[in-house]
Amino acid sequence: MITPIIFAGVAVGIILAGALTLLFGVFTIGPTERGVLTTFGRAQRLNGSVGSDPDLGPLLTAEERQRYDFPLIHVVKPGGPYFKWPWQRLYRIDMTIQTTDIVWDPDIQQSTIESVTKDNLTIALNGQIRWKPCERNLYGYLFGVARPRAHVMGYFISVVRDRIATFHSQGADAAVDGISINDLRKNLSVINQFMEASCKKTAARYGIELEAALITTIDPPGDVDDALASINTTQNQVAAAISQARADADQKLTMAEQAVQIARNMADADAAPILELGRTLADMFAQGGKPALDSYIRNALLPLREKATQTVIIP
């Protein structure tokens, strides 16, 4: 009687194990997710690595390729149902774009990030970065570093601090010497674009793609901010006075040019009859000689003699 009971228990156990395997081994992947299966802790590898990837490889230097040459792994696409064995583990990765404040740190609480400008002014930064996991380097995201988001934030902060410490404005937008924070505030978009370009390699190093860098505020210490506000007000007043002076000068110059043109036109109008008379007399002399000129002068004097009260003829 014992043997049949044992066989029955084993059969029931096998049936239950099979049912649980089917129940918990079937899974699906959502449209905004990707999956990675590991067998006894090892992900299924594909041929190639991050260093040989045509998109990710060029982002790394020769030294970085040795440190971050992660293998390419099989990624479970959205859909299903899929099946996994009990000794396999499923990692679900949310592929949507996520936003993280640059002040986020897993170990400390802080409201701003401090940085030093080229003129040794300590400023406070705030903003966000938008990022998402890199599907071509999910090995780096899952297994390359313990906390990839913390690594990316640390890398981002180090790059932005270096950029601010060496930032200088060029051309007409250059600030007054020693007040580089004005340049930083004016060129936030330039700094953000630089950060996006500099952080592209995070996809190859940590498996995170940086979508956008948004540094929103740059604030100096309170006493310096008051001084900067006064300086900015003075600069605006000086700029307004210069603009007004230039406008007045341009207006006076325009009026002077117009006056010269009017005088020139009047002179041309006065000279035109004289020039025309000269041409007429020259033609008359060319055709009739001196007698023709004498006849013209005699006829031209007749109206004057009629108006004159006395005529004196000088032989």
Secondary structure, 3 states (H helix, E strand, C coil): CHHHHHHHHHHHHHHHHHHHHHHHHEEEECCCEEEEEEECCEECEEEEECCCCCCCHHHCCHHHHHHCCCEEECCECCEEEEECCCCEEEEEEECCCEEEECCCCCCCCCCCEEEECCCCCEEEEEEEEEEEECHHHHHHHHHHCCCHHHHHHHHHHHHHHHHHHHCCCCHHHCCCCCCHHHHHHHCHHHHHHHHHHHCCCHHHHCCEEEEEEEEEEEECCHHHHHHHHHHHHHHHHHHHHHHHHHHHHHHHHHHHHHHHHHHHHHHHHHHHHHHHHHHHHHHHHHHHHHHHHHHHHHHHHHHHHHHCCCCCCCC
